[in-house]
Amino acid sequence: MLASALVLFFQFFIIVGGAIPYVFQYSEIHHRRNASGFSLFVCLALCVANILRILFWFGKRFDTALLAQSVVMLLMMVCMLEIAGRMNRKHTPKHQTKSLLSEF
């Protein structure tokens, strides 16, 4: 009984442990209303890594806790990209914003 409870606790910590620091960073960006200093390239690298890990799972199955960790991290990175994009758009002058559609 105790052993299974410990296994569940550690699996839960594996799943959410990687995303916990980004929750605090998300709240800090939301509170400051500014995402300057936050690297979008880190989000890109983590998104690619987690997508590759999810795709790898279909070829060679591994522990479901690690799969769930990848899904949680991917969702967290999408949230971080969303708030960083929203806050950066507010602080970018109009003459510096450029749309791909405006060239056509």
MODELLER restraints for C-alpha pairs under 7 A, 6 or more apart:
rsr = mdl.restraints
at = mdl.atoms
rsr.add(forms.Gaussian(group=physical.xy_distance, feature=features.Distance(at['CA:11:A'], at['CA:65:A']), mean=5.88, stdev=0.5))
rsr.add(forms.Gaussian(group=physical.xy_distance, feature=features.Distance(at['CA:14:A'], at['CA:65:A']), mean=6.83, stdev=0.5))
rsr.add(forms.Gaussian(group=physical.xy_distance, feature=features.Distance(at['CA:14:A'], at['CA:69:A']), mean=6.71, stdev=0.5))
rsr.add(forms.Gaussian(group=physical.xy_distance, feature=features.Distance(at['CA:15:A'], at['CA:65:A']), mean=5.92, stdev=0.5))
rsr.add(forms.Gaussian(group=physical.xy_distance, feature=features.Distance(at['CA:15:A'], at['CA:66:A']), mean=6.71, stdev=0.5))
rsr.add(forms.Gaussian(group=physical.xy_distance, feature=features.Distance(at['CA:15:A'], at['CA:68:A']), mean=5.94, stdev=0.5))
rsr.add(forms.Gaussian(group=physical.xy_distance, feature=features.Distance(at['CA:15:A'], at['CA:69:A']), mean=4.12, stdev=0.5))
rsr.add(forms.Gaussian(group=physical.xy_distance, feature=features.Distance(at['CA:16:A'], at['CA:69:A']), mean=6.52, stdev=0.5))
rsr.add(forms.Gaussian(group=physical.xy_distance, feature=features.Distance(at['CA:16:A'], at['CA:72:A']), mean=6.99, stdev=0.5))
rsr.add(forms.Gaussian(group=physical.xy_distance, feature=features.Distance(at['CA:18:A'], at['CA:73:A']), mean=6.95, stdev=0.5))
rsr.add(forms.Gaussian(group=physical.xy_distance, feature=features.Distance(at['CA:19:A'], at['CA:73:A']), mean=5.79, stdev=0.5))
rsr.add(forms.Gaussian(group=physical.xy_distance, feature=features.Distance(at['CA:19:A'], at['CA:76:A']), mean=6.53, stdev=0.5))
rsr.add(forms.Gaussian(group=physical.xy_distance, feature=features.Distance(at['CA:26:A'], at['CA:80:A']), mean=6.42, stdev=0.5))
rsr.add(forms.Gaussian(group=physical.xy_distance, feature=features.Distance(at['CA:29:A'], at['CA:35:A']), mean=5.53, stdev=0.5))
rsr.add(forms.Gaussian(group=physical.xy_distance, feature=features.Distance(at['CA:33:A'], at['CA:87:A']), mean=6.13, stdev=0.5))
rsr.add(forms.Gaussian(group=physical.xy_distance, feature=features.Distance(at['CA:34:A'], at['CA:87:A']), mean=5.50, stdev=0.5))
rsr.add(forms.Gaussian(group=physical.xy_distance, feature=features.Distance(at['CA:34:A'], at['CA:88:A']), mean=6.85, stdev=0.5))
rsr.add(forms.Gaussian(group=physical.xy_distance, feature=features.Distance(at['CA:35:A'], at['CA:84:A']), mean=5.32, stdev=0.5))
rsr.add(forms.Gaussian(group=physical.xy_distance, feature=features.Distance(at['CA:35:A'], at['CA:87:A']), mean=5.79, stdev=0.5))
rsr.add(forms.Gaussian(group=physical.xy_distance, feature=features.Distance(at['CA:35:A'], at['CA:88:A']), mean=6.06, stdev=0.5))
rsr.add(forms.Gaussian(group=physical.xy_distance, feature=features.Distance(at['CA:40:A'], at['CA:81:A']), mean=6.91, stdev=0.5))
rsr.add(forms.Gaussian(group=physical.xy_distance, feature=features.Distance(at['CA:43:A'], at['CA:77:A']), mean=5.69, stdev=0.5))
rsr.add(forms.Gaussian(group=physical.xy_distance, feature=features.Distance(at['CA:43:A'], at['CA:81:A']), mean=6.91, stdev=0.5))
rsr.add(forms.Gaussian(group=physical.xy_distance, feature=features.Distance(at['CA:47:A'], at['CA:74:A']), mean=5.65, stdev=0.5))
rsr.add(forms.Gaussian(group=physical.xy_distance, feature=features.Distance(at['CA:47:A'], at['CA:77:A']), mean=6.47, stdev=0.5))
rsr.add(forms.Gaussian(group=physical.xy_distance, feature=features.Distance(at['CA:50:A'], at['CA:70:A']), mean=5.10, stdev=0.5))
rsr.add(forms.Gaussian(group=physical.xy_distance, feature=features.Distance(at['CA:50:A'], at['CA:74:A']), mean=6.15, stdev=0.5))
rsr.add(forms.Gaussian(group=physical.xy_distance, feature=features.Distance(at['CA:53:A'], at['CA:70:A']), mean=6.93, stdev=0.5))
rsr.add(forms.Gaussian(group=physical.xy_distance, feature=features.Distance(at['CA:54:A'], at['CA:67:A']), mean=6.30, stdev=0.5))
rsr.add(forms.Gaussian(group=physical.xy_distance, feature=features.Distance(at['CA:54:A'], at['CA:70:A']), mean=6.63, stdev=0.5))
